[in-house]
Amino acid sequence: MNITTDPLQEAWHRLDAPGSYEWWYFDAEDEAQGISVVFIWFAGFAFSPYYLSHYEDWKARRRADPPNPVDYAGFSFQFYENGKEAINFIKEGGRELFASEDGGVGVRFEGNRFVYDRQRDEYRLSIDFSFPARDRSVHASFSFRPQHRFDYHLDTSLHDSLDFRHQWVLSVPKAEVLGILDIRSLATGKRKVVQFRGRGYHDHNLGTVPMYESIDRWYWGRTFSERYDLIYYVVFLRGRLSSPQAVMMLRDHQSGKAPVFEAVSVTESRFTRGLFAPVHGKKLRLETVGVSVEIRHQKALDAGPFYLRYTSRLSMTIGDERLEEVKGISEFLNPAPLRSKLMQFFTASRVLRAGKRSAMYFLYNFFKRQFDWFNKKKF
């Protein structure tokens, strides 16, 4: 796995090998209002049951045409309120729905777009989609303004023992986020308008083969405190019996220093799983010289057969200083279920493929709407 903070790596890489993928991820939380949002653009939707089914059929020679990543572009939007999912929209489609910023950083999927303004050092997001299956339309404008960046590069092609088929671009470890969110009921026209002010995070991932061919499991997360910001990233590579590849990036607001730690030991404990959720450690311990971090995964904000998103609590010892119960966001991915035909069938219930009718998608959202109504999630 390669790691970089080079902003030039933000541009679309135009990967075309079967199984390749690329995504741009924006995440923000307004703690005062108890809301958070996640925006992701995809060129080669790494979690698409349609893309991966095509890939596996092509690889097994059940079909002759190799899948092109850009024919499986996509966009997803998640809105969480008071620790619960309020909107989870995922749509994918062909290359005619996707475009990249000419000569710059930015992509578009249908009416959803982000662009980076280099002069102002600002990412601007514009969102416009309808979600008939859940009686919603969403219009939004957001601004991500980086508060600091790291300067770090790891090229694993220099190390024969490491897998370099995935690249993580840590673009913005912390941003000031301002936005306005306009959510409407398609049936009644009622509106909910939210003024958003919070903190955010942005990164960018790409790879040349499906993740289940190179990654066994993957933890990552971040926390922002008055004294320190911490980003951690832990990847257990497939077929590699030695320790995982792990980094911790620390920002000390008092000194202004921003060290990056590579020699990180990782301990997983309190293993658990859900009905569809993969086996994962509810507790992680990360240690390096002078720094020790314990991460406890708490409430699941999003749970699926391969992905989990948690609120978390972190205890950190940095030098002689001890910080207890620091709030954070943690995520976990086990890509193995992505290969399963059964899990692809269930995942299709959450993914709207342009031009394709899906009974699973209709039924899933029908029952979610009834659940929303029962819980009075309406305007």
Secondary structure as the mmCIF struct_conf table of DSSP 4:
data_model
#
loop_
_struct_conf.conf_type_id
_struct_conf.id
_struct_conf.beg_label_comp_id
_struct_conf.beg_label_asym_id
_struct_conf.beg_label_seq_id
_struct_conf.end_label_comp_id
_struct_conf.end_label_asym_id
_struct_conf.end_label_seq_id
STRN STRN1 ASN A 2 THR A 4
HELX_RH_3T_P HELX_RH_3T_P1 PRO A 7 GLU A 10
BEND BEND1 ALA A 11 ALA A 11
BEND BEND2 ALA A 17 ALA A 17
TURN_TY1_P TURN_TY1_P1 PRO A 18 GLY A 19
STRN STRN2 TYR A 21 ASP A 30
TURN_TY1_P TURN_TY1_P2 GLU A 31 GLY A 34
STRN STRN3 ILE A 35 ALA A 43
BEND BEND3 GLY A 44 GLY A 44
TURN_TY1_P TURN_TY1_P3 ALA A 46 PHE A 47
HELX_RH_AL_P HELX_RH_AL_P1 PRO A 49 LYS A 59
TURN_TY1_P TURN_TY1_P4 ALA A 60 ARG A 61
BEND BEND4 ARG A 62 ARG A 62
BEND BEND5 ALA A 64 ASP A 65
HELX_LH_PP_P HELX_LH_PP_P1 PRO A 66 ASN A 68
HELX_RH_3T_P HELX_RH_3T_P2 PRO A 69 TYR A 72
STRN STRN4 ALA A 73 GLU A 81
TURN_TY1_P TURN_TY1_P5 ASN A 82 GLY A 83
STRN STRN5 LYS A 84 GLY A 93
HELX_RH_3T_P HELX_RH_3T_P3 ARG A 95 LEU A 97
STRN STRN6 PHE A 98 SER A 100
TURN_TY1_P TURN_TY1_P6 ASP A 102 GLY A 103
BEND BEND6 GLY A 104 VAL A 105
STRN STRN7 GLY A 106 PHE A 109
TURN_TY1_P TURN_TY1_P7 GLU A 110 GLY A 111
STRN STRN8 ASN A 112 ASP A 117
TURN_TY1_P TURN_TY1_P8 ARG A 118 ASP A 121
STRN STRN9 GLU A 122 PHE A 131
HELX_RH_3T_P HELX_RH_3T_P4 PRO A 132 ARG A 134
TURN_TY1_P TURN_TY1_P9 ASP A 135 ASP A 135
STRN STRN10 ARG A 136 HIS A 148
STRN STRN11 HIS A 153 LEU A 154
HELX_RH_3T_P HELX_RH_3T_P5 THR A 156 LEU A 158
TURN_TY1_P TURN_TY1_P10 ASP A 160 SER A 161
BEND BEND7 LEU A 162 LEU A 162
BEND BEND8 ARG A 165 ARG A 165
STRN STRN12 HIS A 166 ARG A 184
TURN_TY1_P TURN_TY1_P11 LEU A 186 THR A 188
STRN STRN13 ARG A 191 GLY A 207
BEND BEND9 THR A 208 VAL A 209
HELX_RH_3T_P HELX_RH_3T_P6 MET A 211 GLU A 213
TURN_TY1_P TURN_TY1_P12 SER A 214 SER A 214
STRN STRN14 ILE A 215 PHE A 224
BEND BEND10 GLU A 226 ARG A 227
STRN STRN15 TYR A 228 LEU A 237
TURN_TY1_P TURN_TY1_P13 ARG A 238 GLY A 239
BEND BEND11 SER A 242 SER A 242
HELX_LH_PP_P HELX_LH_PP_P2 SER A 243 PRO A 244
STRN STRN16 GLN A 245 ASP A 252
TURN_TY1_P TURN_TY1_P14 HIS A 253 SER A 255
STRN STRN17 VAL A 260 PHE A 261
STRN STRN18 SER A 265 THR A 272
BEND BEND12 LEU A 275 ALA A 277
HELX_LH_PP_P HELX_LH_PP_P3 PRO A 278 VAL A 279
STRN STRN19 HIS A 280 THR A 288
TURN_TY1_P TURN_TY1_P15 VAL A 289 GLY A 290
STRN STRN20 VAL A 291 ALA A 303
BEND BEND13 PRO A 305 PHE A 306
STRN STRN21 TYR A 307 ILE A 318
TURN_TY1_P TURN_TY1_P16 GLY A 319 ASP A 320
STRN STRN22 GLU A 321 LEU A 333
HELX_RH_3T_P HELX_RH_3T_P7 ALA A 336 ARG A 339
HELX_RH_AL_P HELX_RH_AL_P2 LYS A 341 THR A 347
TURN_TY1_P TURN_TY1_P17 ALA A 348 ARG A 350
STRN STRN23 LEU A 352 ARG A 353
TURN_TY1_P TURN_TY1_P18 ALA A 354 GLY A 355
HELX_RH_AL_P HELX_RH_AL_P3 ALA A 359 PHE A 374
TURN_TY1_P TURN_TY1_P19 ASN A 375 LYS A 376
#
